[in-house]
Amino acid sequence: MKASLLVTLLGLGYALPQLVGLLRPAAFGAWLRKFPRSEWWGYLLMPLGTVWFLWNLKQDQIADFAAFKPVLFIGFAVVGFGACIFVRDFLAVRGLAVVVLLLAHLTLNTIRWVDTEWRLVVTTWAYVWVVLAIWFSISPWRLRDFIGWLTANEARIRATSLARLIFGLIVAVIGLTAVRAAGG
């Protein structure tokens, strides 16, 4: 995938849901508060993350791990799918963390060679994802608490949704302009 397309999609994918937060803050807040313990989202995100990780592992060409690859493949598949059965508490948060880590990996590998200083906005954003994904996978209740703070009242939902909408649109514009102009 071209870097400009990826950055534009990331920006729009981040910005567009914020319109719901601006237009229907009560419903948006209620949905966000249900997310951390949602089994449906957990059963969607954890297998998605597991399959994506296994695909990355299969594509990996590091010779040091070539002999262990079949064992690693089976082990990670058991852990990923086993989490859906044995670690269902906050499964949605853990699944989101896995998917976000893999999205950060894709983003960083794609934007790495783009010759524009604007790539640093996206790179920094991806590293923030990594830190938050690790933090929330270690202590998933913190995402629940953070969402509780974000959705404490409609004014806060609207304000934070507006800030995220603006940031997402800025990232999309960076993808459409600076990254594309740099040949990414």
ZIUR-V901048 format. One record per residue. N is the residue number from 1. PSI is psi in whole degrees, -180 to 180 (none if undefined). OMEGA is omega in whole degrees, 0 to 359 (* if undefined). Layout:
n->N psi->PSI omega->OMEGA
n->N psi->PSI omega->OMEGA
This chain:
n->1 psi->138 omega->178
n->2 psi->146 omega->182
n->3 psi->-40 omega->182
n->4 psi->-40 omega->178
n->5 psi->-45 omega->180
n->6 psi->-47 omega->181
n->7 psi->-41 omega->178
n->8 psi->-45 omega->179
n->9 psi->-39 omega->177
n->10 psi->-45 omega->180
n->11 psi->-47 omega->180
n->12 psi->-38 omega->179
n->13 psi->-28 omega->177
n->14 psi->-36 omega->185
n->15 psi->-44 omega->189
n->16 psi->-42 omega->178
n->17 psi->-21 omega->181
n->18 psi->-21 omega->176
n->19 psi->-36 omega->177
n->20 psi->-41 omega->178
n->21 psi->-32 omega->178
n->22 psi->-40 omega->186
n->23 psi->-34 omega->182
n->24 psi->68 omega->187
n->25 psi->-36 omega->182
n->26 psi->-46 omega->180
n->27 psi->-40 omega->179
n->28 psi->-45 omega->179
n->29 psi->-42 omega->179
n->30 psi->-42 omega->179
n->31 psi->-45 omega->180
n->32 psi->-41 omega->181
n->33 psi->-29 omega->179
n->34 psi->-22 omega->188
n->35 psi->-50 omega->188
n->36 psi->-32 omega->181
n->37 psi->12 omega->181
n->38 psi->116 omega->177
n->39 psi->-35 omega->180
n->40 psi->-49 omega->179
n->41 psi->-36 omega->177
n->42 psi->-44 omega->180
n->43 psi->-16 omega->174
n->44 psi->-51 omega->188
n->45 psi->-40 omega->183
n->46 psi->-48 omega->175
n->47 psi->-37 omega->176
n->48 psi->-49 omega->178
n->49 psi->-39 omega->180
n->50 psi->-47 omega->180
n->51 psi->-42 omega->179
n->52 psi->-44 omega->179
n->53 psi->-44 omega->180
n->54 psi->-36 omega->177
n->55 psi->-44 omega->177
n->56 psi->-42 omega->179
n->57 psi->-41 omega->180
n->58 psi->-36 omega->181
n->59 psi->-18 omega->185
n->60 psi->137 omega->183
n->61 psi->21 omega->181
n->62 psi->118 omega->185
n->63 psi->-28 omega->182
n->64 psi->-28 omega->183
n->65 psi->3 omega->185
n->66 psi->-42 omega->182
n->67 psi->-29 omega->183
n->68 psi->-5 omega->187
n->69 psi->-45 omega->179
n->70 psi->-40 omega->179
n->71 psi->-45 omega->178
n->72 psi->-43 omega->180
n->73 psi->-49 omega->180
n->74 psi->-44 omega->181
n->75 psi->-47 omega->180
n->76 psi->-34 omega->177
n->77 psi->-43 omega->179
n->78 psi->-44 omega->180
n->79 psi->-47 omega->182
n->80 psi->-50 omega->181
n->81 psi->-29 omega->177
n->82 psi->-31 omega->177
n->83 psi->-33 omega->179
n->84 psi->-24 omega->182
n->85 psi->-43 omega->190
n->86 psi->-16 omega->183
n->87 psi->59 omega->186
n->88 psi->-18 omega->179
n->89 psi->122 omega->182
n->90 psi->32 omega->180
n->91 psi->-36 omega->179
n->92 psi->-39 omega->180
n->93 psi->-45 omega->180
n->94 psi->-41 omega->177
n->95 psi->-42 omega->177
n->96 psi->-41 omega->179
n->97 psi->-43 omega->179
n->98 psi->-47 omega->181
n->99 psi->-41 omega->180
n->100 psi->-40 omega->177
n->101 psi->-42 omega->179
n->102 psi->-36 omega->176
n->103 psi->-38 omega->176
n->104 psi->-41 omega->177
n->105 psi->-48 omega->178
n->106 psi->-46 omega->182
n->107 psi->-49 omega->182
n->108 psi->-39 omega->178
n->109 psi->-32 omega->182
n->110 psi->-41 omega->187
n->111 psi->-11 omega->187
n->112 psi->-43 omega->188
n->113 psi->8 omega->179
n->114 psi->128 omega->187
n->115 psi->71 omega->172
n->116 psi->144 omega->179
n->117 psi->-21 omega->180
n->118 psi->-19 omega->178
n->119 psi->-23 omega->181
n->120 psi->-27 omega->175
n->121 psi->-47 omega->182
n->122 psi->-40 omega->179
n->123 psi->-46 omega->178
n->124 psi->-42 omega->178
n->125 psi->-43 omega->180
n->126 psi->-38 omega->178
n->127 psi->-32 omega->173
n->128 psi->-41 omega->176
n->129 psi->-45 omega->183
n->130 psi->-49 omega->181
n->131 psi->-46 omega->180
n->132 psi->-39 omega->180
n->133 psi->-41 omega->178
n->134 psi->-46 omega->181
n->135 psi->-45 omega->182
n->136 psi->-26 omega->177
n->137 psi->-31 omega->177
n->138 psi->-41 omega->181
n->139 psi->79 omega->187
n->140 psi->-22 omega->178
n->141 psi->-20 omega->179
n->142 psi->-33 omega->175
n->143 psi->-42 omega->176
n->144 psi->-45 omega->180
n->145 psi->-40 omega->179
n->146 psi->-43 omega->177
n->147 psi->-39 omega->176
n->148 psi->-41 omega->177
n->149 psi->-45 omega->181
n->150 psi->-32 omega->186
n->151 psi->25 omega->182
n->152 psi->-34 omega->177
n->153 psi->166 omega->184
n->154 psi->-34 omega->179
n->155 psi->-42 omega->179
n->156 psi->-38 omega->178
n->157 psi->-46 omega->180
n->158 psi->-44 omega->182
n->159 psi->-46 omega->181
n->160 psi->-33 omega->176
n->161 psi->-40 omega->178
n->162 psi->-44 omega->179
n->163 psi->-44 omega->179
n->164 psi->-36 omega->177
n->165 psi->-47 omega->180
n->166 psi->-46 omega->180
n->167 psi->-45 omega->179
n->168 psi->-41 omega->178
n->169 psi->-37 omega->176
n->170 psi->-44 omega->179
n->171 psi->-42 omega->178
n->172 psi->-41 omega->178
n->173 psi->-39 omega->176
n->174 psi->-42 omega->178
n->175 psi->-40 omega->182
n->176 psi->-24 omega->185
n->177 psi->-77 omega->189
n->178 psi->-45 omega->182
n->179 psi->-42 omega->178
n->180 psi->-42 omega->180
n->181 psi->-30 omega->180
n->182 psi->-1 omega->178
n->183 psi->13 omega->183
n->184 psi->none omega->*
